[in-house]
Amino acid sequence: YIAIMEGDGYDTAKITVRHLLSHTGGLADHAQTKQFLDTITTKPDTVWTRDSHMQALAEWTDPVAAPGVKYNYSDSGYILLGGIVEKLTGLPLAKAVRTQLDFDKLGLSNTYWELAEQPGSYAGKRAHQHLNGHDTYSWNATLDLFGGGGLVSSPEDMARFVYMLLEGKVFKRPETLQAMLSKDGLPADSPYRLGIFEYDANGVKAYGHTGFWGTMAMYVPSQRRAIAFALTDRDTFKPTFEAVKAYVAAHQ
C-alpha cells in the first residue's frame, strides 16, 4: 500500500508502527467520510477488501499532518496494522488474533471474528444494531473486518478482556503493557496511547476503548473495576458513556 499512500502525499518512510498504533501517523480516516457512510448506508451489500479500504483512503481523503505531530483517530491505520500482523504471523488476521491472545485461556467464549469464524456453542445471538434508523444486522461485514473492527462479542467478554489486559494477564512481559500505556513521544494533548484510550471519568483515571457501533469497555485501575456495554442504537451512546463516567466517579 506504499504506492497508494505515497500517491496521496504520505511520507511512508517516516510512518512507524508506533505511529499507527497511536493514531499519530498523519493518516486521515476513510471510515468517517461522507462517501464511506453513504456507501454502507445505500449499498450495504458492498463487498470490501483491504485494498478497497486503502483506495478509499487515497481517493476520499488527504493526509492530516506529518507523522508524529498530531493525534487523529484512523481506522485506515489499523487496517494497515492488520496486514502487518498477517505478514508477521503468516496467519489470517482472525486466527492470528485468536491464537496470539489465546482467547480460550482468557475465557472469551462469546467472542468471534465475523465471517472468518463461526460463533462458539456458548455465544449468544448477535444483536440488531441500528445506525441512523437503519438495521445493520444484514450489512456485509467486510465494511469493518480487516483491523479496524470485525469482532463480535458480549459485554461480559469485553469486560473480562479489558480487566485481564490491564491486570497484566494478557501480555507475557510486563514491559509490553507499560509501553501500551506510555505517553512517551506522543502529542501532549493526545487521549490515546497504543491501542487504548486514557479516559478522565469525572476526575478518575480509566483506560479502555469505544466502538463505532455503540460499545465500550473500560477498566478503572484505582478500583480494579471493569465495565462494558453494548447498545442497539448508537445514537444513545454519548449519554450512556457519560452515565458510566459519573458512576465511576461516584464509586471512587
C-alpha positions as CSV (number, residue, x, y, z in Angstrom):
1,Y,0.0,0.0,0.0
2,I,3.1,2.2,-0.1
3,A,2.4,3.4,-3.6
4,I,-1.3,4.1,-2.9
5,M,-0.3,6.2,0.2
6,E,2.6,8.0,-1.4
7,G,0.4,8.9,-4.4
8,D,-1.8,10.7,-1.9
9,G,1.0,12.6,-0.3
10,Y,2.1,10.4,2.6
11,D,5.7,10.2,3.5
12,T,5.6,6.5,4.2
13,A,9.3,6.2,5.1
14,K,8.6,8.3,8.2
15,I,5.4,6.4,9.4
16,T,6.2,3.8,12.1
17,V,4.2,1.0,13.6
18,R,4.1,3.1,16.8
19,H,2.6,6.0,14.8
20,L,-0.1,3.7,13.5
21,L,-0.8,2.2,16.9
22,S,-1.2,5.6,18.5
23,H,-3.1,7.2,15.6
24,T,-0.3,9.8,15.1
25,G,0.9,8.8,11.6
26,G,-0.9,11.7,10.0
27,L,-3.5,9.4,8.4
28,A,-7.0,10.5,7.7
29,D,-9.9,8.1,8.4
30,H,-11.8,6.9,5.4
31,A,-14.4,5.3,7.6
32,Q,-15.6,8.7,8.9
33,T,-16.0,10.2,5.4
34,K,-19.4,11.1,4.0
35,Q,-18.6,8.8,1.0
36,F,-18.0,5.8,3.2
37,L,-21.1,6.4,5.3
38,D,-23.2,7.0,2.2
39,T,-21.9,3.8,0.6
40,I,-22.6,1.5,3.6
41,T,-26.0,3.0,4.1
42,T,-27.2,3.0,0.5
43,K,-25.3,-0.1,-0.7
44,P,-24.9,-2.2,2.5
45,D,-24.2,-5.4,0.5
46,T,-20.9,-3.9,-0.9
47,V,-18.0,-6.3,-0.5
48,W,-14.9,-4.5,0.8
49,T,-11.3,-5.7,0.7
50,R,-8.2,-4.3,2.4
51,D,-7.3,-2.9,-1.0
52,S,-10.6,-1.1,-1.5
53,H,-10.5,0.4,2.0
54,M,-7.0,1.8,1.3
55,Q,-8.0,3.0,-2.1
56,A,-10.9,4.8,-0.4
57,L,-8.4,6.5,2.0
58,A,-6.4,7.8,-1.0
59,E,-9.5,8.8,-3.1
60,W,-11.6,10.4,-0.4
61,T,-9.1,12.0,2.0
62,D,-5.7,13.7,2.3
63,P,-3.0,13.4,5.0
64,V,-3.9,15.4,8.1
65,A,-0.4,16.0,9.4
66,A,3.3,14.9,9.3
67,P,4.0,11.7,11.2
68,G,4.2,12.1,14.9
69,V,2.8,15.6,15.0
70,K,-1.0,15.1,15.6
71,Y,-3.4,12.6,17.0
72,N,-6.1,11.7,14.5
73,Y,-8.2,8.5,15.0
74,S,-7.9,6.4,11.9
75,D,-9.4,3.0,11.1
76,S,-7.3,3.2,7.9
77,G,-4.1,3.0,10.0
78,Y,-5.4,-0.1,11.9
79,I,-6.3,-1.8,8.6
80,L,-2.6,-1.4,7.7
81,L,-1.7,-2.9,11.1
82,G,-4.0,-5.9,10.4
83,G,-1.9,-6.5,7.3
84,I,1.3,-6.3,9.2
85,V,0.0,-8.8,11.8
86,E,-0.8,-11.2,8.9
87,K,2.6,-10.8,7.3
88,L,4.5,-11.3,10.6
89,T,2.5,-14.3,11.8
90,G,1.8,-15.9,8.4
91,L,-1.8,-16.4,9.5
92,P,-5.2,-14.8,8.6
93,L,-5.9,-11.9,11.0
94,A,-8.7,-13.7,12.8
95,K,-6.6,-16.8,13.5
96,A,-3.6,-14.7,14.5
97,V,-5.5,-12.6,17.0
98,R,-7.2,-15.6,18.5
99,T,-4.0,-17.6,18.9
100,Q,-1.7,-14.8,19.9
101,L,-4.0,-13.6,22.6
102,D,-5.3,-17.1,23.4
103,F,-9.0,-16.4,23.6
104,D,-9.6,-19.9,25.1
105,K,-7.2,-19.2,28.0
106,L,-8.9,-15.9,28.6
107,G,-12.3,-17.5,28.6
108,L,-13.7,-15.4,25.8
109,S,-16.3,-18.0,24.7
110,N,-18.7,-15.3,23.4
111,T,-16.2,-13.7,21.1
112,Y,-15.5,-14.5,17.4
113,W,-14.4,-12.8,14.2
114,E,-17.3,-12.1,11.9
115,L,-17.3,-14.1,8.6
116,A,-13.9,-15.6,9.4
117,E,-15.2,-17.7,12.3
118,Q,-18.4,-19.4,13.4
119,P,-19.9,-18.5,16.8
120,G,-18.9,-20.9,19.6
121,S,-21.6,-23.1,21.2
122,Y,-21.8,-20.7,24.1
123,A,-22.1,-17.5,22.0
124,G,-25.3,-15.6,22.3
125,K,-27.3,-14.3,19.3
126,R,-25.9,-11.2,17.6
127,A,-27.9,-8.1,18.3
128,H,-29.6,-5.9,15.7
129,Q,-27.6,-2.7,15.9
130,H,-29.0,0.5,14.3
131,L,-27.3,3.4,12.5
132,N,-29.4,6.5,11.7
133,G,-32.6,4.4,11.7
134,H,-31.1,1.5,9.6
135,D,-30.9,-2.0,11.0
136,T,-27.4,-3.0,10.2
137,Y,-27.8,-6.7,11.0
138,S,-27.6,-8.0,7.4
139,W,-25.0,-5.5,6.2
140,N,-21.9,-7.0,4.6
141,A,-19.3,-7.4,7.5
142,T,-16.4,-6.6,5.2
143,L,-17.1,-2.9,5.8
144,D,-15.3,-3.4,9.1
145,L,-13.2,-6.5,9.1
146,F,-9.5,-6.0,8.4
147,G,-8.1,-4.5,11.5
148,G,-10.4,-1.6,12.4
149,G,-13.0,-3.9,13.7
150,G,-14.6,-7.3,12.9
151,L,-15.0,-8.9,16.3
152,V,-18.4,-9.9,17.6
153,S,-18.5,-10.1,21.4
154,S,-20.7,-9.7,24.5
155,P,-20.4,-7.0,27.2
156,E,-19.3,-9.8,29.6
157,D,-16.4,-10.8,27.4
158,M,-15.4,-7.2,26.7
159,A,-15.3,-6.5,30.4
160,R,-13.3,-9.7,31.0
161,F,-10.8,-8.9,28.3
162,V,-10.1,-5.3,29.4
163,Y,-9.8,-6.5,33.0
164,M,-7.4,-9.2,32.1
165,L,-5.4,-6.9,29.9
166,L,-5.0,-4.1,32.4
167,E,-4.4,-6.6,35.3
168,G,-1.3,-7.8,33.3
169,K,-2.7,-11.2,32.4
170,V,-2.6,-11.0,28.6
171,F,0.9,-10.0,27.6
172,K,3.7,-12.3,28.6
173,R,6.1,-9.4,29.5
174,P,5.1,-6.5,31.9
175,E,7.0,-4.0,29.8
176,T,4.6,-4.6,26.9
177,L,1.7,-3.3,28.9
178,Q,3.8,-0.5,30.2
179,A,4.6,0.5,26.6
180,M,1.0,0.3,25.6
181,L,0.0,2.8,28.3
182,S,3.0,5.1,28.0
183,K,2.7,8.7,26.9
184,D,6.3,8.9,25.7
185,G,6.7,10.5,22.4
186,L,3.0,11.2,21.9
187,P,1.5,14.7,21.3
188,A,0.8,16.2,24.7
189,D,-3.0,16.5,24.1
190,S,-3.5,13.0,22.8
191,P,-6.1,10.9,24.6
192,Y,-4.7,7.8,23.0
193,R,-1.8,5.5,23.9
194,L,-1.1,2.4,21.9
195,G,-4.4,0.7,21.0
196,I,-6.2,2.2,24.0
197,F,-7.7,5.4,25.3
198,E,-6.9,7.0,28.6
199,Y,-10.1,8.5,30.0
200,D,-10.9,11.0,32.6
201,A,-14.0,9.6,34.2
202,N,-15.0,12.8,36.0
203,G,-11.7,13.0,37.8
204,V,-10.9,9.3,37.9
205,K,-8.3,7.8,35.5
206,A,-9.5,4.9,33.4
207,Y,-8.4,3.0,30.3
208,G,-10.5,1.4,27.6
209,H,-12.0,1.7,24.2
210,T,-15.2,2.6,22.5
211,G,-16.6,1.2,19.2
212,F,-18.4,2.7,16.3
213,W,-21.5,0.6,16.8
214,G,-22.1,1.8,20.3
215,T,-19.9,-0.3,22.5
216,M,-17.5,0.4,25.3
217,A,-15.1,-1.4,27.6
218,M,-13.4,0.4,30.4
219,Y,-11.0,-0.5,33.3
220,V,-10.5,1.7,36.4
221,P,-7.1,1.0,38.0
222,S,-7.9,2.6,41.3
223,Q,-11.0,0.5,41.7
224,R,-9.8,-2.7,39.8
225,R,-13.2,-2.5,38.2
226,A,-14.1,-3.3,34.6
227,I,-17.3,-2.0,32.9
228,A,-18.6,-2.7,29.5
229,F,-21.8,-2.1,27.5
230,A,-23.2,-2.6,24.0
231,L,-26.1,-0.6,22.6
232,T,-28.6,-1.4,19.8
233,D,-28.8,2.3,18.8
234,R,-25.5,4.2,18.6
235,D,-27.3,7.5,18.9
236,T,-27.8,6.7,22.6
237,F,-24.0,6.2,23.1
238,K,-23.0,9.6,24.4
239,P,-25.5,9.8,27.3
240,T,-24.7,6.2,28.3
241,F,-21.0,6.8,28.3
242,E,-21.4,10.0,30.4
243,A,-23.6,8.0,32.9
244,V,-20.8,5.3,33.2
245,K,-18.2,8.0,33.9
246,A,-20.5,9.5,36.6
247,Y,-20.9,6.0,38.1
248,V,-17.2,5.5,38.2
249,A,-16.6,8.9,39.9
250,A,-19.4,8.3,42.4
251,H,-17.8,5.0,43.5
252,Q,-14.3,6.2,43.8
